[in-house]
């Protein structure tokens, strides 16, 4: 029973947090410096996704081979492919 209470409470808390951002959007003015910086959110998100993919590929290569050089041999091509596929 307590597991379900935790799940429902977490879901409700998450929903209320997202709802509060929607409600506060119309009431809070954003400073111009933050408005300019918000244009960098999308490139930063793509960079985070790409780096996570490179790190995951490198970790898998090292775990499978036991060689740290495998991280470079696998990570660099993954980085190049990811860079080529992401919009610039």
Secondary structure, DSSP 8 states (H G I E B T S, - for coil): -HHHHHHHHHHHHHHHHHHHHHHHHTT----HHHHHHGGGHHHHHHHHHHHHHHHHHHHHHHHHH--THHHHHHHHHHHHHHHHHS--
